[in-house]
Amino acid sequence: MNFAKKIAAVALLASSLLIAGCGAGQIASVDVEKIMAEAPRVKKLMEEAQSKVTAEQQKFEQENSGKELSDEEALKVQMDFQRKLESINQAYATQIKSRMDVVIEEISREKNIDVVVNNSEDQKILFKGGIDITQDVINKMQ
């Protein structure tokens, strides 16, 4: 995200807080990259996804080894295989995101937080203030 977009996002966030409650809103941040790397539930789901991908690759190799296919047929088979892998990855990514959203919402309610922003190390949005709930999310994603 470029600098102008960050400034616009911060300005929008600040103005919405001022309108919503004269700046009295609680702001929190999460580092999604850290959650993805450390949360036990995410790790488990990623391992499951990798296992399914590996199983599909082995199945694909068994079904297609030694087959004589035209270039067109080979391309179709390869594209079908890629779609299947993308479908597996998308299903698990959706599951991870849904779980993370639910946990962030629960923590937000518990801590009376009004706004939560993604504040990863390489793309800081919130430089000062706010509550970092990253570890809370990791702990709750067992």
TAVENWO-V341659 format. One record per pair of residues at least 6 apart in sequence whose C-alpha atoms are under 8 Angstrom apart, sorted by sequence separation. I is the first residue (numbers start at 1). J is the second residue. D is the distance in whole Angstrom. If there is no record, write none. Layout:
i/j/d
I/J/D
I/J/D
This chain:
i/j/d
17/23/5
18/24/8
36/42/6
37/43/7
108/114/7
119/125/6
17/24/7
35/42/8
36/43/7
118/125/7
119/126/6
17/25/6
108/116/8
117/125/8
14/23/8
117/126/8
60/81/7
107/133/8
56/85/8
107/136/8
107/137/8
53/85/6
104/137/6
103/137/6
53/88/7
52/88/8
100/137/7
103/140/7
103/141/7
49/88/7
49/89/7
100/141/8
99/141/8
49/92/6
46/92/7
45/92/7
45/96/7
42/96/6
28/113/7
26/112/7
27/113/6
28/114/8
30/116/7
32/118/6
34/120/8
26/113/5
27/114/6
28/115/6
29/116/5
30/117/6
31/118/6
32/119/8
33/120/6
25/113/7
26/114/5
27/115/5
28/116/5
29/117/5
30/118/5
31/119/5
32/120/6
25/114/6
26/115/6
27/116/6
28/117/6
29/118/6
30/119/6
31/120/4
25/115/7
27/117/8
29/119/6
30/120/7
31/121/7
29/126/7
39/137/8
40/138/7
35/134/7
39/138/5
42/141/7
34/134/8
35/135/8
38/138/7
39/139/7
41/141/5
29/130/7
40/141/6
41/142/5
27/129/8
28/130/5
29/131/6
30/132/6
32/134/8
35/137/7
39/141/6
40/142/5
27/130/5
28/131/4
29/132/5
30/133/6
31/134/6
35/138/6
39/142/7
26/130/7
27/131/6
28/132/6
29/133/6
30/134/5
26/131/8
28/133/7
29/134/7
10/125/7
10/126/8
6/125/6
1/123/7
